[in-house]
């Protein structure tokens, strides 16, 4: 019973991680196309971009706008 609950929880986290990775990669490609991918020229670092996506996903979860798989 506990193993099944842990497996379900792990599956949900993995799904969330896939969503996070996909969104970060798409945004990185967009920033590169706009020449905003270099920190020393005023762009965003991968770390900052990842934190922004995490914050956005957390806010969406609070509001209830994120649909599960």
ABEGO torsion letter per residue (X at the ends): XAAAAAAAAAAAAAAAAAAAAAAAAAAAAAAAAAGAABAAAGBBBAAAAAAAAAAAAAAAAAAGABBBX
